[in-house]
Amino acid sequence: MSTRITITTYVNKPVGDVWRCWTEPEHITQWNAASADWHCPKASNDLRIGGTFSATMAARDGSASFDFGGVYDDVLPNQRIAYTMADGRTCEVLFAEEDSGTLVTESFDAETQNSVEMQRAGWQAILDRFKAHAEAQG
């Protein structure tokens, strides 16, 4: 049985705004990187059960890049996204209205090449960048 990792953030924006920033490619390319020396030059998203998504994650210096993608297993607008990654691991993202903001909880199956701590830190860094981007939207 694989290890499950859960990360969270609280975004000071209504759930509808948070959902748009999470799901629209023009937003995804603005936040989907773990550090400032990486970026997401392109993203596509067919947000429906059976639909696919892909995001290119690339080092800004051109030394490395990879596509992260998968297929949606469940989509409940403004509430839940579940998907299966290309390597068969699963992920669930929950969006919960709390006070005047949104709690985002992401749970995913760990892979075996990197430590759980490294994976948690990397995914949390991306989630932190997402929070900053979503909160900066007017």
N, C-alpha and C positions, 0 to 999 in steps of 0.2 A: 504494500500500500504506500502511496506517495505521501510526502509531507505537504501540508496545506499551509500557505503563508497568507496572513491577512494584514492589510494596511488601511489606514483611514486618514481623512482630513475633513476639516469643517470649512466650508466655503461661505463667506458672507454675501451670498446672492440667492435669489429665489431659485427653486428647483428647475423651472423652465429655462432660465438663463444658463444654469450649470449644465443641464442636459444638452443644450445647443453647443456649448463650448466643448463638451466631451465628444459629440457625434458629428459635427460638421467639419469636413476636411480643411476648410480655410482656417478653422481654429486649431485643429489637431496639429497642423504643421507649425503652429506658433509655440506649442508647449511640449510636444512629445520627444523629449530628450532628457537624459539623466544629468547632464552637466552642460555648461556653456560652450565647451569645446566640441559638442555634438549638436546636430540639428536634424530636423525632419523635413527634407526638401519636397517630399510629395506624400499624399495620403489619398485613399479612396475608401468609400464607405457605402455599402448597400444595406442599410439598417432595417432588416426584416429577417424573420426566421428563415434559415437557409441562405441568406445573403452573405456575402463575403466582405472582408475589410483587409486593407493592407496599408502599412506605413513604412516608408523607407527611413531608416535611422542611419546617419552618416557622420563620420568624423569631419569637422570643418576643414581640416588640413588635407582631406582626400585620402587618408591612409587606410580607411576601412568603411564599409557600409554593409547593411543587411536589411532585408525586408521582414517585418513582423506582421503576421496576418493570421486569419482564421475564418471560421464559419459561425454565424450566429445560431444558437440553439433556442434562445428565447429573447424577446424584446417586449418589455412593458414600458411604454413611454413615460418618462419622468420618474420611473421606479426601479427598473431592473434590466440589466443586459447580461446574458450568459452566452459564452462562446467556447468553441473548441479551437485551440491553436493548431497550426500546421503539423506540429509534432505529436498531437493527440492529447496534450494536457488541456485542462479546462480552467476557465476563469469566470467569476461572477462579480458584477459591479452593482451595488445597491445605492440608490439615491433616496435619502429620507429627509423630508422637510423637518427642520428643527428650529424653533424660534423664528427668526427672520432669515435664516440661511439654510444650507443643505449639508448634511453629513454624507460623505461619499465613502463607502466601504468596498474594498476590492480584495477578493480572496482568490488565490490561484494555486495550482499544483506546482511544486518546485521541480526544477530540472536537476539532473544529477552531475553536471559538469562543474558547477560553482556552489560554494557554501550557501546554506540557507541565509546566513547573515548578509552575505554579499548580495544575494537576490533581493532580500527584504530592503536593503539600503538602496539598491538601484531602482526598484519599483517605487519606493517611497520618494526618492529624489524626483522622479517623473511626476508623481502625484503632487508633490510640493510645487513644481513648476506649473502644473495644471491649475492649482489653487491661485497662484500669483496671476496667471493669465486671466482666469475667469473673474477674479475680483477687480482686475484692471479694466474690464469692459464697461463702457458707459451705459 
